[in-house]
Amino acid sequence: GNFIGTNAALSTGLGNSYQGIGITGSGSTDNLIGGTTSGDGNVIAHNTFDGIGISSGTGNSILGNRIHSNGAANDDIAIDLLDNGVTANDTAGTPPDQDTGANDLQNFPVLFTAAVNGTDLQITGQLPTDGLTTQYRIEFFNNPLGTEDPSGHGEARVYLGAVTVTTNGSGVANISTTLNGVSVAVGDRISATATEILNPAQVGVNDLLAYGSTSEMSLNLPATPANTSPTITSNGGLASISLNVAENTTAVTDVNATDPEAPPQTLTYSIIGGADQLLFDIDANTGVLTFKTAPDFESPTDVGTNNVYNVTVQVSDGAGGTDTQAIAVTVTNQAISSISYTGTGTVVAGTPYTLNLSANEDATSWTINWGDGTIETIAGNPSSATHVYDAQAGGLTFNVTAAATDADGTIYTNRLYVPSWAGTDLVHIYQGNDALFSGTMAPLSDGLDDHIEVIQGPNGNLFVSSEISDSVLEYTTNGTLIGTFVAAGSGGLNGSAGMAFGPNGDLYVASYVNSQVLRFDGTTGDFVEVVVSSGTGGLDSPLGLNFGPDGQLYVASRGGNKILRFDPETGSLDTGFDGSVGGMTEDFTFGPDGHIYAVDASNARIVQLDATDGTLLSVFVASGAGGLGYPAGIAFGPDGNLYVGDQASHAIRMYDGSTGAYLGDHVTSGSGGLVKPAYFVFEANQQVAVISNTGPSQVLPVAQTTPEDTTITFSTANGNAITVDDGTAATDTRLQVFLSVDGFNGTLTLSQTTNLSFPGGANGTSSMVIWGTEADINAALEGMVFTPNLHYNGSANITVETKLAADLQGLYEFENAGNVGQDTSVGVLQTGTKFGSAAVVVDGTRGNVLNLDGSGDYIEIPSPGFGDPDQVTMAAWVNVDASEAGWPRIMEMNSVASITYESSAKKLYGWGYDGTDWYAHAYVIDLNAEGWTHVTFSWTESTLTGQLYVNGVAVTPDETWTLNAPGGVADGSTYIGAHPSGSDNLNGMVDDARVYTRIVSAAEIAAIAGDAHTATGTIPVTVTAVNNGPALLNFAGTPTFTEGGAAVTLDSDLNAVDLELDALNGGAGNYSGASTTIVRNGGANADDVFAFIDGNGITRSGSTLLKSGQVIATFDTTTTPGQLVITFTDANGQIPTSVNVDNILRQVTYANSSDAPPASVTLDWTFNDGNTTNSQGSGGALLATGSKTVNITATNDAPQINASSPLNSIAEDDV
């Protein structure tokens, strides 16, 4: 190359008074200054102005030159495009560098780092330019500290080397290279130029053809000491590692690194790759690597779905130094080690009971022993399970146990308490599914000898009986003696054996020696009575004792080889129950399918009995199966398997709960010193007391009969009393009783109305609704009188309906799709108005219900509604949609009370308002997942007392607090599914919404929640027909017959009346079978001649009377001369109606044939209704009588010659 402006020694300038090299003119293009081959470069120094100035032209390449010490002014630089000093890079567009001019005003590189590491120089930076996917040659230069150009750009004092880079689609090329074998001191200024490569094929061949425009010098970058990258040291510091992490945890590892710099640089951790990187988080400061969501082995979410999660982490020192580590995280299956199941302590019989389930690891199934003989296995990993206890189980407390299963097996954590009948005289305790021996309790020193049974009572404590001590002791579940519960020998107890708490809460104990079952107070242990006497039903040496799900008492009669069933209150034997076991019966239990599983000790087997009639169904565990020698105690465990105490082997054996197959010994022979295990129990982690929901009931008399027009009095004395009951022992519960006579065929009159009100109907009418206490209503029903309608006969059934509806001001059952807000209570109805798309839909569980979509749907019962009561009880069935996410109102009475659900916190609220503050009662429950749930809130403003109920059971609030939030005016308006403002809409369904203006009792609420709020019955009443006597009416006038004249009509106004006959033929009457007799008072007289005139469609033919050509009556005047008998008939198809009969009677004529008739005759009329068969009612045929006087006008009859008289003489002139 050349020396331009300087000597070869570079020590002095040669007096060049302009630029070292100047390129100008429009044709100054494609020039090459220097080159890429060694020796091609020029030295351009000590010139007055720019080293190289390019004022126009493009494609000028400046390569491999050393340019320095030129021009003293700031605008005199090593390479100057446009001759105006440094031209800033054009970065405004995309791609950048779109400006034009000398050498296309090619942008210069931007350097980021220049790190000195001995004779190596590590450089990073970027070139922003307009060439897309274009190559550029980047040349680097060093300027020892103090020799750099005043402009800050360049110079190019020492050529260091070059690198080729390629731009991306945005016109940016990244620069990262290490120049080896260079001499650069820390603090030297590093600069660079960029030259476009126009023809890569000519690189190294022909520089003139290969290269295009060169940029100005870049901004100088001070050289710094080389950074040493940090090093990841954790987990062996390898580039790739594998880790195992247990499922259901988020922690993975701590990524640690070291940095050799002093002082150490701040390290930053990040995730930079891996197929599953989006599933991880890393703390940038600490390097703690975690899963965002705990992985589930059973449901892997890694890309390969094989439970191997891949992630790459990086540590950076902020100075370009980095290190990475690829981590393969294998998620391992975690065995279930702990489970939990919880629920409320009470449930209303017949309503769903929810048991919440959880485990430290996902289960593949849960098995739940509900305690009533029902054992349920649910596949998957549900968060809860539900069960409905039968109504007959009311009063009983059931011990609930459960087990969870996964790939590693089945686990339960319940303790097993096993009494040792002989030898150790202890109760042995074993823990969980592994039956780990964990100690003993109830030693001989406590006063127990020959332990027989351990049970867990309703209070959660343990009760232990013993044969020789004749007593029952009470313990806590940790084995601490509480005291003697049943004293030795109390009530004659001799050989205390099997025990069970009954529906009444009392403890029943089998007295083995004297073959009795005794009852003791369930709270005090005091003797109450002998329930079952010795020998009843063959009771002999009773041992095991249980209450069935049906509430009946079952007793194992060891000597009788059977199980007997008794009524727990009366002790009466159920003779229809067989119960034969086949051998000595020690103990039994209720199990799957409701069957009884009983020990047959004589034959070393377990048999299955039908719990309905006690018939032997099968041998469930074969004789001697699994080495069974002498079975005694028996129970189904939390896992659904059957556990049997074998006194022959001193072990607890386990059999499959479905097949009876031997599975192994749960407690091995003699474990923990066990000898002769007796009747054992698994500790319940949850107990549930079943509340009876019997609700109201009625005692109605049998069918009643009364004669027509005769009353019935319902009373105890008459043996037909009517009584109602609320389902509890109390008599002050307010009830609603509806009384109605079918067809309004009579009236009902109560014996008294004290303290009663009538929201519907009225006393003394055919229908009434009564509100009052149970006692007052029963007093009114005692002596109630039924009065049939006058002359009514037939059915007059009385409907009696008793409801828990006294003071029920609003009832919304949502049965009418055409009137969604219909109030079906009684009295003043408060029908609601629907808003939005609120509608009645059919639900598979509850039938017709109200459906609300959560967006403007609700029912408003407008003011005055229910007013501003001091006491209010609101209740409803609600099914909150799973998607509900707000604060929906289930029911709210404006500024009085509210039932609200907070979906985010899973809280049910009962709110009560006192005019200033709202009082909250919150209970945690996930209504989004519960399905149909019955909710109730009662509120008394004057005492600020509120109570929440869930599914009929009073719940203890998880929190209570007061909110000072002025409400509106308590105007009685009420809302179903919304706040009074129309907001906070419910997304879900509602049914049977109720508003009472009193505090409804807990027993009533339990019954309402159990849909047992109504008892309905009918008293069949028959009013028997009594034949009502007929009548002859309207005898009018006195007809006159003139001797020898025409016959006269007797009475043209006469009516025959008969209630029964007139009612026939659709009310037109049918007198068939009736008759009328007319005869002279005093007896028949042949001078009396009766006949008929035609008319009114009735004609005479012979001795018959015709209507429409058909005979409707016959008459007889010949049998008894002087007597007329008319008999009516429908035998010919024509009915003698009431009108026909009247017309016939009115068309009877009379004549007297005597030459010397009396001045008058009195004719007696007799009407016979023909009730010879009592078809018209009891009493036989009845008569109606009347009389009619006929005046007779005599006439002077002409003399007559009796031709048969002899003529003895004749005077002259006689004819």
Summary of the structure (lengths in Angstrom):
residues: 1215
radius of gyration: 56.5
end to end distance: 209.4
largest distance: 225.7
contacts: 4378
relative contact order: 0.05
helix: 7%
strand: 44%
